[in-house]
Amino acid sequence: MKKILTAFIFSVLIMALVGEAILFRYLYLKEEERETAKAETVMEMESIIKQMEEDEKEVEIEENENGYLVLVDELPVYAESDISVNTESSPLIVLKRGEEVTLSNEGNPYSLIQYGETGIGYVWSDCIRSKRECGQFTVTRDVIVIDAGHQEKGNSEKEPIGPGETKTKDKTASGTQGKATEVLEYELTLDIALQVEEMLKDDYTVIMVRRTSDVNISNKERAMLANNIKAKVFVRIHADGSENPEARGAMAICNTPNSKYENVRANYEQNRKLSECVIDAYTKETDIKKNDIRESDDYAGINWCSVPVTIIEMGFMTNREEDKLMQDTEFQQKMAKGIATGIKNYIKSLQIE
């Protein structure tokens, strides 16, 4: 801002000097030279003003180069970039949607930002976006969190499967593997998740839990991310596996209506509706066999949620036919379209209510 103000003051001084020059020439030069001198001076003045306008634009670009907007209702700012620590700790501050911050160091999954005049901390990278990349409309849209299930390296450390629970499970796993293609589940889920994002990003603000496979994010931590930013929808993308090589079909998973975890029990109807919308649209688009919606209270990624959530099991990677089908490029587009359509249908249903 100081640079822009300085440039403005400088431009005023230049224009004043040019004005004096015009007056001087007009008063003291011969009549036949006056018009020529005036025209030349005007041209010089226009050239100077044009250059200064370009300089001011460059200054503005420089000033806004690191300017970012918060895209979610609430964005916690943490003192560290350690996900497990942040899940258990209180944020330094919670920023609101539309607030402006300065990006200091972009990272994955956390970035270091400056907020206010002196504040410094870490935020989830996907939750802020450059002012150059987004218009004001971007910060008014529904927020959808997409979780590509699993990761390259599992984490066998234990975590409670729900709030206040003594029962524990591994924090996360790498998932199953294609029987025919040998493609790993975490690779397939990321491929589909990124395509779903592409299909939704023009209408919604899409936050990705992961964009690479080299991460270490537990199931609880994935749920807490969606909770903390007050997501409208949290969709977890997975593929199935079974010891029975003939098992096939897709299904969605949500909690039971009698879950012991109050936070997720309160959202049962929405979780069930979201599951129905996603599995119906997915199986309609892909023609994959539709299995029943599974209601279970054994999934940490659901039990820790306080926002509408579902898991979509896209098909059995242990079924050779479905495995090969899910690696077909054109079929993957149908898979992604089915999930995206299901999400849209769910949000539309909320608008009708």
Secondary structure, 3 states (H helix, E strand, C coil): CHHHHHHHHHHHHHHHHHHHHHHHHHHHCCHHHHHHHHHHHHHHHHHHHHHHHHHHHHHHHHHHCCEEEECCCEEEEECCCCHHHHHHCCCCEEEECCCEEEEEECCCCEEEEEECCCEEEEEEHHHEEECCCCCHHHHHCCEEEEEECCCCCCEEEEEECCCCCCCEEEEECCCCECCCCCCEHHHHHHHHHHHHHHHHCCCCEEEECCCCCCCCCCHHHHHHHHHHCCCCEEEEEEEECCCCCCCCCEEEEECCCCCCCHHHHCCHHHHHHHHHHHHHHHHHHHCCCECCCEECCCCHHHHCCCCCEEEEEEEECCCHHHHHHCCCHHHHHHHHHHHHHHHHHHHHHHHHC
